[in-house]
Amino acid sequence: MPVIVQRYESMQYTGTNGPEVGDWLGNAEFAGVTEDGSLQLTVNSDGTIFTTRIPQGWWVLRYDGRHEGTVSPEDYPRRYYEIPGT
C-alpha cells in the first residue's frame, strides 16, 4: 500500500518579511506588525475573515496556495520533513 502526503509549503517569518509572507499566501494580506514584532495577517478562509498573529521565528504553512496554519520553530522539525529540490 503506498504512503501519500499532501503538499504543504512553508515560509519562516523572520521579523522583516511580513509583506512577503502576506503576498505568498493566496488568501491573506499583511495587516501590520505588533509592538512585540509579531506579524498580523488578515485571512479569508472560505468567506470567514479573521486576523492571525504570527510570532517572529514561527513557520507559516500553506496548502494549495492558501494559509493552512503556523508552527513554532521547536515543533517544525518534529512535525515536518523538508523534501530537497521541490
N, CA and C atoms as an extended XYZ file, in Angstrom:
258
Properties=species:S:1:pos:R:3:atomname:S:1:resname:S:1:resid:I:1 pbc="F F F"
N         0.848       -1.170        0.000 N   MET     1
C         0.000        0.000        0.000 CA  MET     1
C         0.900        1.242        0.000 C   MET     1
N         0.661        2.192       -0.894 N   PRO     2
C         1.522        3.380       -0.943 CA  PRO     2
C         1.249        4.342        0.207 C   PRO     2
N         2.290        5.033        0.606 N   VAL     3
C         2.179        6.115        1.578 CA  VAL     3
C         2.092        7.409        0.779 C   VAL     3
N         1.111        8.263        1.087 N   ILE     4
C         0.962        9.530        0.381 CA  ILE     4
C         0.946       10.682        1.378 C   ILE     4
N         1.313       11.846        0.915 N   VAL     5
C         1.291       13.047        1.757 CA  VAL     5
C         0.737       14.204        0.947 C   VAL     5
N         0.118       15.129        1.624 N   GLN     6
C        -0.313       16.362        0.980 CA  GLN     6
C         0.893       17.279        0.839 C   GLN     6
N         0.885       18.102       -0.185 N   ARG     7
C         1.996       19.030       -0.387 CA  ARG     7
C         1.736       20.322        0.396 C   ARG     7
N         2.454       20.464        1.485 N   TYR     8
C         2.455       21.707        2.245 CA  TYR     8
C         3.731       22.466        1.899 C   TYR     8
N         3.653       23.780        1.911 N   GLU     9
C         4.825       24.611        1.720 CA  GLU     9
C         4.966       25.496        2.948 C   GLU     9
N         6.187       25.922        3.231 N   SER    10
C         6.416       26.711        4.441 CA  SER    10
C         7.325       27.896        4.165 C   SER    10
N         7.127       28.920        4.986 N   MET    11
C         7.984       30.107        4.967 CA  MET    11
C         8.114       30.572        6.415 C   MET    11
N         9.333       30.858        6.830 N   GLN    12
C         9.543       31.321        8.193 CA  GLN    12
C         9.401       32.838        8.245 C   GLN    12
N         8.645       33.306        9.247 N   TYR    13
C         8.527       34.746        9.468 CA  TYR    13
C         9.767       35.193       10.231 C   TYR    13
N        10.568       36.042        9.603 N   THR    14
C        11.856       36.448       10.170 CA  THR    14
C        11.800       37.724       10.996 C   THR    14
N        10.685       38.410       10.927 N   GLY    15
C        10.570       39.698       11.601 CA  GLY    15
C        10.679       40.857       10.628 C   GLY    15
N        11.159       40.578        9.414 N   THR    16
C        11.295       41.634        8.415 CA  THR    16
C        10.589       41.291        7.103 C   THR    16
N        10.033       40.106        6.983 N   ASN    17
C         9.431       39.668        5.714 CA  ASN    17
C         7.909       39.560        5.764 C   ASN    17
N         7.275       40.350        6.607 N   GLY    18
C         5.819       40.294        6.751 CA  GLY    18
C         5.059       40.513        5.455 C   GLY    18
N         5.359       41.573        4.693 N   PRO    19
C         4.643       41.766        3.434 CA  PRO    19
C         4.835       40.607        2.455 C   PRO    19
N         6.039       40.037        2.435 N   GLU    20
C         6.300       38.903        1.550 CA  GLU    20
C         5.479       37.680        1.948 C   GLU    20
N         5.341       37.449        3.257 N   VAL    21
C         4.513       36.336        3.728 CA  VAL    21
C         3.072       36.551        3.282 C   VAL    21
N         2.566       37.775        3.446 N   GLY    22
C         1.202       38.069        3.007 CA  GLY    22
C         1.008       37.855        1.521 C   GLY    22
N         1.994       38.287        0.712 N   ASP    23
C         1.911       38.089       -0.742 CA  ASP    23
C         1.969       36.611       -1.114 C   ASP    23
N         2.753       35.842       -0.378 N   TRP    24
C         2.960       34.418       -0.644 CA  TRP    24
C         1.676       33.615       -0.418 C   TRP    24
N         0.863       34.060        0.505 N   LEU    25
C        -0.395       33.379        0.800 CA  LEU    25
C        -1.502       33.925       -0.094 C   LEU    25
N        -2.191       33.067       -0.784 N   GLY    26
C        -3.222       33.491       -1.717 CA  GLY    26
C        -4.481       34.017       -1.067 C   GLY    26
N        -4.683       33.735        0.201 N   ASN    27
C        -5.917       34.147        0.869 CA  ASN    27
C        -5.657       34.999        2.110 C   ASN    27
N        -4.505       35.675        2.145 N   ALA    28
C        -4.178       36.501        3.313 CA  ALA    28
C        -3.506       37.789        2.854 C   ALA    28
N        -3.589       38.788        3.717 N   GLU    29
C        -2.954       40.074        3.446 CA  GLU    29
C        -2.187       40.521        4.679 C   GLU    29
N        -1.084       41.187        4.438 N   PHE    30
C        -0.294       41.788        5.504 CA  PHE    30
C        -1.144       42.843        6.203 C   PHE    30
N        -1.271       42.736        7.536 N   ALA    31
C        -2.083       43.685        8.294 CA  ALA    31
C        -1.253       44.525        9.248 C   ALA    31
N         0.038       44.236        9.339 N   GLY    32
C         0.892       45.027       10.206 CA  GLY    32
C         1.758       44.170       11.102 C   GLY    32
N         2.504       44.855       11.961 N   VAL    33
C         3.394       44.206       12.918 CA  VAL    33
C         3.055       44.759       14.295 C   VAL    33
N         2.947       43.886       15.278 N   THR    34
C         2.608       44.305       16.638 CA  THR    34
C         3.839       44.891       17.331 C   THR    34
N         3.637       45.456       18.523 N   GLU    35
C         4.737       46.046       19.284 CA  GLU    35
C         5.826       45.037       19.617 C   GLU    35
N         5.451       43.755       19.788 N   ASP    36
C         6.463       42.741       20.107 CA  ASP    36
C         7.093       42.121       18.858 C   ASP    36
N         6.762       42.644       17.669 N   GLY    37
C         7.369       42.171       16.428 CA  GLY    37
C         6.627       41.051       15.739 C   GLY    37
N         5.465       40.653       16.285 N   SER    38
C         4.682       39.597       15.654 CA  SER    38
C         4.005       40.114       14.390 C   SER    38
N         3.869       39.241       13.433 N   LEU    39
C         3.195       39.552       12.179 CA  LEU    39
C         1.692       39.400       12.361 C   LEU    39
N         0.931       40.332       11.813 N   GLN    40
C        -0.523       40.199       11.783 CA  GLN    40
C        -0.960       40.060       10.334 C   GLN    40
N        -1.742       39.024       10.072 N   LEU    41
C        -2.301       38.788        8.751 CA  LEU    41
C        -3.815       38.768        8.842 C   LEU    41
N        -4.463       39.295        7.828 N   THR    42
C        -5.908       39.142        7.684 CA  THR    42
C        -6.116       38.006        6.696 C   THR    42
N        -6.818       36.967        7.154 N   VAL    43
C        -7.001       35.747        6.367 CA  VAL    43
C        -8.471       35.612        5.983 C   VAL    43
N        -8.709       35.247        4.733 N   ASN    44
C       -10.063       34.947        4.261 CA  ASN    44
C       -10.135       33.447        4.020 C   ASN    44
N       -10.781       32.744        4.921 N   SER    45
C       -10.903       31.296        4.835 CA  SER    45
C       -12.313       30.941        4.391 C   SER    45
N       -12.494       30.821        3.090 N   ASP    46
C       -13.798       30.476        2.513 CA  ASP    46
C       -14.906       31.405        3.003 C   ASP    46
N       -14.611       32.710        3.024 N   GLY    47
C       -15.607       33.695        3.409 CA  GLY    47
C       -15.560       34.117        4.858 C   GLY    47
N       -14.884       33.347        5.695 N   THR    48
C       -14.698       33.730        7.092 CA  THR    48
C       -13.402       34.515        7.193 C   THR    48
N       -13.498       35.771        7.619 N   ILE    49
C       -12.326       36.645        7.679 CA  ILE    49
C       -11.898       36.783        9.137 C   ILE    49
N       -10.594       36.551        9.368 N   PHE    50
C       -10.069       36.679       10.725 CA  PHE    50
C        -8.640       37.192       10.659 C   PHE    50
N        -8.163       37.699       11.782 N   THR    51
C        -6.782       38.160       11.896 CA  THR    51
C        -6.005       37.147       12.709 C   THR    51
N        -4.821       36.810       12.235 N   THR    52
C        -3.966       35.877       12.958 CA  THR    52
C        -2.649       36.563       13.286 C   THR    52
N        -2.060       36.172       14.376 N   ARG    53
C        -0.795       36.743       14.867 CA  ARG    53
C         0.272       35.662       14.792 C   ARG    53
N         1.408       35.988       14.162 N   ILE    54
C         2.478       35.009       13.977 CA  ILE    54
C         3.752       35.557       14.627 C   ILE    54
N         4.222       34.899       15.679 N   PRO    55
C         5.440       35.370       16.345 CA  PRO    55
C         6.670       35.256       15.440 C   PRO    55
N         7.614       36.116       15.689 N   GLN    56
C         8.866       36.080       14.939 CA  GLN    56
C         9.525       34.714       15.106 C   GLN    56
N         9.995       34.142       14.002 N   GLY    57
C        10.659       32.842       14.029 CA  GLY    57
C         9.734       31.673       13.735 C   GLY    57
N         8.428       31.887       13.801 N   TRP    58
C         7.486       30.801       13.540 CA  TRP    58
C         7.366       30.547       12.045 C   TRP    58
N         6.925       29.349       11.712 N   TRP    59
C         6.743       28.935       10.324 CA  TRP    59
C         5.281       29.078        9.925 C   TRP    59
N         5.061       29.624        8.741 N   VAL    60
C         3.724       29.764        8.168 CA  VAL    60
C         3.564       28.649        7.141 C   VAL    60
N         2.453       27.944        7.210 N   LEU    61
C         2.196       26.836        6.291 CA  LEU    61
C         1.130       27.222        5.278 C   LEU    61
N         1.303       26.731        4.056 N   ARG    62
C         0.251       26.913        3.066 CA  ARG    62
C         0.029       25.595        2.340 C   ARG    62
N        -1.206       25.417        1.935 N   TYR    63
C        -1.610       24.251        1.158 CA  TYR    63
C        -2.448       24.776        0.004 C   TYR    63
N        -2.105       24.374       -1.192 N   ASP    64
C        -2.819       24.823       -2.387 CA  ASP    64
C        -2.845       26.356       -2.474 C   ASP    64
N        -1.748       26.988       -2.038 N   GLY    65
C        -1.616       28.433       -2.118 CA  GLY    65
C        -2.334       29.221       -1.035 C   GLY    65
N        -2.910       28.518       -0.059 N   ARG    66
C        -3.724       29.180        0.964 CA  ARG    66
C        -3.162       28.929        2.361 C   ARG    66
N        -3.394       29.903        3.254 N   HIS    67
C        -2.940       29.793        4.644 CA  HIS    67
C        -3.504       28.520        5.275 C   HIS    67
N        -2.616       27.737        5.861 N   GLU    68
C        -3.022       26.476        6.483 CA  GLU    68
C        -2.729       26.437        7.972 C   GLU    68
N        -1.922       27.373        8.454 N   GLY    69
C        -1.626       27.402        9.879 CA  GLY    69
C        -0.214       27.874       10.140 C   GLY    69
N         0.185       27.792       11.413 N   THR    70
C         1.532       28.174       11.823 CA  THR    70
C         2.080       27.109       12.756 C   THR    70
N         3.403       27.059       12.814 N   VAL    71
C         4.080       26.074       13.657 CA  VAL    71
C         5.279       26.751       14.312 C   VAL    71
N         5.492       26.452       15.581 N   SER    72
C         6.635       27.023       16.292 CA  SER    72
C         7.940       26.470       15.720 C   SER    72
N         9.047       27.202       15.918 N   PRO    73
C        10.330       26.703       15.427 CA  PRO    73
C        10.745       25.393       16.107 C   PRO    73
N        10.262       25.159       17.323 N   GLU    74
C        10.593       23.922       18.023 CA  GLU    74
C         9.826       22.730       17.443 C   GLU    74
N         8.555       22.943       17.094 N   ASP    75
C         7.731       21.853       16.575 CA  ASP    75
C         7.950       21.575       15.089 C   ASP    75
N         8.401       22.574       14.357 N   TYR    76
C         8.542       22.425       12.907 CA  TYR    76
C         9.388       21.209       12.517 C   TYR    76
N        10.616       21.046       13.054 N   PRO    77
C        11.408       19.884       12.631 CA  PRO    77
C        10.882       18.551       13.160 C   PRO    77
N        10.061       18.600       14.198 N   ARG    78
C         9.476       17.363       14.732 CA  ARG    78
C         8.269       16.893       13.918 C   ARG    78
N         7.581       17.856       13.314 N   ARG    79
C         6.336       17.531       12.602 CA  ARG    79
C         6.485       17.435       11.095 C   ARG    79
N         7.536       18.083       10.552 N   TYR    80
C         7.661       18.159        9.102 CA  TYR    80
C         9.066       17.788        8.657 C   TYR    80
N         9.144       17.251        7.461 N   TYR    81
C        10.402       16.923        6.821 CA  TYR    81
C        10.449       17.660        5.491 C   TYR    81
N        11.488       18.445        5.293 N   GLU    82
C        11.615       19.190        4.050 CA  GLU    82
C        12.190       18.285        2.965 C   GLU    82
N        11.549       18.286        1.803 N   ILE    83
C        11.994       17.483        0.682 CA  ILE    83
C        12.870       18.367       -0.203 C   ILE    83
N        14.148       18.051       -0.333 N   PRO    84
C        15.040       18.884       -1.139 CA  PRO    84
C        14.636       18.918       -2.620 C   PRO    84
N        14.866       20.081       -3.216 N   GLY    85
C        14.681       20.202       -4.652 CA  GLY    85
C        13.241       20.277       -5.134 C   GLY    85
N        12.305       20.568       -4.240 N   THR    86
C        10.897       20.661       -4.691 CA  THR    86
C        10.421       22.079       -4.679 C   THR    86
